[in-house]
Structures are given as C-alpha cells and as structure tokens.
Amino acid sequence: MADWAVIFDVDGVLLELTPAEEELFFVPFSSCCDASKLSRDWNSYRIRNDEEIVAEIVERHGLVETEKQSIKQEYLSLLRHQLQENTIASQIISGVTVLLDACSKLAILGIATANFREAAKLRLENAGLWHHVSAHAFGADGGGHKHEILGRALVNLEIPKSRIIYIGDNVNDVIAGQKQGVHFIGFSESQYRLEQLSKAGAKLLSSNHDETAMLTKRIMSRE
C-alpha cells in the first residue's frame, strides 16, 4: 500500500464547471419555483454543498421535505442522459491527465467534492478520469462544510495526516485543509483566485498542473 494520499477537489482542479452543467443543476426546481431567479453564486448559500443547497432552496420555498430526494434524482438523471447523448461534456483542466497518472504512481488518490458523489462520478467517467480516484471518492452526500467532506474522505485512509495532500481551488478548501491538518496546495489558473487563496492562508500555490506535480513531489520529499 502507498504511504501517501492525494485528495482532489473536482471543480476548478480536475474539471471546469461549464455554464451548461451549472444550469442543469437548477432545472429540477422548475416544477416548484421560478428556477431562473435562483442564485447561481454558490457562495450565496449557507453551505457550499449540493445537498445543502437543495435543502436550503426547498426550505426557502416551503416545499415538502420529500422534494429533496426527487430533485436530486431528477438532476442526476438529467446529467446522466445529457452526458450519454453528448449534449454536454466534461471539460478537463489542462494537465490533469498527466498529473493524475504521475500521482497514481506515488500515492493513493481520492476526491473530496461539494458535488453529489454520483454527479462527480458521472462527470469524471465522461472525462476518463474516474478510475484514478474511485477508491476514495466522497461528495456532498451527508451534507456539511468542505472540511467535513474531507474528513469523511480521510476516515478510511490508514495514512498519517502528515502524509496526506489536499488540492483545492476555493477558500473553503484552504479552511478544510487547515481544520483536517493535512498539506494543502491551492490551485487556480486565475491570478485573482490565487490571491484569495493566499489571503486565506494557503502557503503553496499553483497556476498550472506542472507546478502542482512539482509541489506534490516537493512535499513528499521533505517527509
């Protein structure tokens, strides 16, 4: 067994969240409210997590509790169908395939994402990347902040936290890494986003996945 683990966020690190994919998330709400008026700013919700966002919208519009599951299932069904029909396609961030190939030779790989796990699986399968991270894949299911999702991803890893690296692109990813006591690499192709990550406390920053691979190896060489 590898004595290192690398856990990835999905959107912004492995895949781009396209406008079409984003809009698809809100389609199931059309039967119960004006979905066009729902915020597309993920940070405007109390907890940035697909399950929590569905629950918040259901609560705000006075819908019955059982609507949450039906909305989730309709969204996953739509996503599955559109990926199969090539109506939408996963957009891989440059350098990801090489990065995952390289990391898989050095560590156990996994994901900790605020997407529903099944949605992440469908999108990563479409991109040909799921096999890299499937053994330790955790998502929004079960709710909670990103540090709680990351915590669930770490539970079954028989590896010290000093040998775990988390790679994310959002301020809540920085916080998750800090709370869980693991190494963190902040990634973004946006200079503005990198500055935000730095202000939040990220010490290691990468603007492309060649740098991510270099930083990952540097962390491992120091232990």
Salt bridges, closest charged atoms under 4 A:
ASP3 OD2 - ARG163 NH1 3.62
ASP9 OD1 - LYS146 NZ 3.33
ASP11 OD1 - ARG123 NH2 2.81
GLU21 OE2 - ARG123 NE 2.96
GLU23 OE1 - ARG40 NH2 2.77
GLU56 OE2 - ARG60 NH2 2.45
GLU59 OE1 - ARG46 NH2 3.05
GLU65 OE2 - LYS68 NZ 2.43
ASP101 OD1 - HIS132 NE2 3.27
GLU118 OE2 - ARG80 NH2 3.44
ASP141 OD2 - LYS72 NZ 2.78
ASP169 OD2 - ARG193 NH1 3.02
ASP173 OD1 - LYS146 NZ 2.61
GLU223 OE2 - HIS183 NE2 3.65
